[in-house]
C-alpha cells in the first residue's frame, strides 16, 4: 500500500470523491478531526486483505495468552460450525419475581 494522505475533516467532506478515488487506487486516506481523532478510509479489497480471519484472530489471542494449542482450537471451531454453539445450551425461562 502507498503512503497515506492526511485530510482535515472539512476538506475530506468537501473533496469526498477525491478521498474515495485515492483509497480505491490503493492509497489509504486519513481523516483527522480538530480534536485529533482519526479514521482511515481504505478500499474494500485492502480492508479484506488486512482483516484477520476468525481463526487467525483466535490463534493470535491464544498465543498472546501463552496457550497456543492449535488442535484444541480446531476442535472448538469444528464444534461451532457443526452445532452453532460451543457446548452452551439455551438459557432457561426467566422466572417472574
Buried (B, 14 or more C-beta within 10 A) or exposed (E): EEEBBEBEBEBBEEBEEBBBEBBBEEBBBBBBEEEEEEEEBBBEEBEEEEEEEEEEEBBEEBEEEEEEEEEEBEEEBEEEEEEEEEEEEEEEEEEEE
